[in-house]
Amino acid sequence: MSATQGTAASEGILGAVGPAGNGQVVQPPVLGGPEETDYYLLGELLTDEQQQLRHKVREFMDREIIPVINPYWERAEFPHALVPKLAELGIAGFQIPGYGCPGMSNVTAGIVIMELARGDLSMSTFMGVHSALAMTSVALLGSEEQKQRFLPAMARMEKIGAFGLTEPAHGTDVVKLQTTARRDGDSYVLNGYKRWIGNATFADYVITWARGDDGHVGGYVVEKGTPGFDPQVTTGKTALRCVQNAQISLKDVRVPAENKLENCHTFRDTEKVLLASRYCVAWESIGAAIAGYETALAYAKERKQFGMPLAAFQLIQNRLARMLADITSMVCMQFRLAQMMDEGKYSMPQVALAKMHYTERARAILSDARDMLGGNGIILDYHVARHLCDIEAIDTYEGTDSVQALIVGRDITGYNAFVPVTPSQSH
């Protein structure tokens, strides 16, 4: 434990909570180190550089994010003041090589995302939207000129990106998106609506997906302040409250022709970006699960009932052991997937299997952690409540667990079960 963590442990991250039933003051526990969850010593497979980066991101989240994020979450406010500090980590762009991006391996990017999510899912989602969706769209589908024009400033986080794909009527079936892009001279004119677009209320570049005159889907970089582009923040959320999701109205939005992603020709090109992002989201689920387990373990060791620490009770030990088993299996599985992606031996169903499994287990782990903390589990001081609410959004975006299951099911059976069969078709 670092000196900073030690001070937090003695003073309490948000100050002392009132006396417990046994007269002792219970502090919000400081989250443990990687050794708390690395039961199979996977850290030993990491290079020194990867280990140093992991500790750097973890310490940053413990020092800069965790102590201040709860009030932002409660107010449903994005912490803009933290963006320059995030930029100093030099991680924006994750796996993208060149243009000021770190060019991480998939293994390295994974452990970075996991540590971001362990600290806070809103901030990891913000970074995911910016890096794994917006920047990756440009990196995978943009021309060399477009990469040079957009990516360096985004890598420095001087310009923030968003990804406008989902529509009010098209989520799972977004391939049927209705937003249009009509060529008009040296511009494209966009019309339509988008929904659930993270970062869109303040983003400098919103990668907006629309159907062109040829009927195919293309990506268009809509720059901040473009007339007719109207993002309205979505209020009343119970998950990822810091993330500024927006419903966007596009009314005759004129985008320069040079802002159309040159190498995006069909929706299959868009799926390349979604695969990369879905991989990142899978790591987020693991990070959230680790946060729940570490807090539950720390709490069980310090909280006493009937004269004994909770950790001494059989029911608690059984729960902790099963949490650790789930986390260990997820990390082992994801580490192998990361290796396969680095080797180019992967498919969308393999990534879907990971996202499906991890979000389901993370929800269960966080629910158990909340229950183990009793009443303290529903207040933000202990962070579990925030993670438990936020994991609901992680389970939904980039495809729900049911959608992921159908992607895997189609792959292993050869039958497409996405579109229901009507009674007339069954005869």
Secondary structure, 3 states (H helix, E strand, C coil): CCHHHHHHHHHCCCCCCCECCCCCECCCCCCCCHHHCCCCCHHHHCCHHHHHHHHHHHHHHHHHHHHHHHHHHHHCCCCHHHHHHHHCCCCCCCCCEECCEECCCHHHHHHHHHHHHHHCHHHHHHHHHHHHHHHHHHHHHCCHHHHHHHHHHHHCCCCCEEEECCECCECCCHHHCCCEEEEECCEEEEEEEEEEECCCCCCCEEEEEEECCCCCEEEEEEECCCCCEEEEECCCCCCCCCCCCEEEEEEEEEEEHHHECCCCCCHHHHHHHHHHHHHHHHHHHHHHHHHHHHHHHHHHHHCEECCEEHHHCHHHHHHHHHHHHHHHHHHHHHHHHHHHHHCCCCCHHHHHHHHHHHHHHHHHHHHHHHHHCHHHHHCHHHCHHHHHHHHHHHHHCCCCHHHHHHHHHHHHHCCCCCCCCCCCCCC
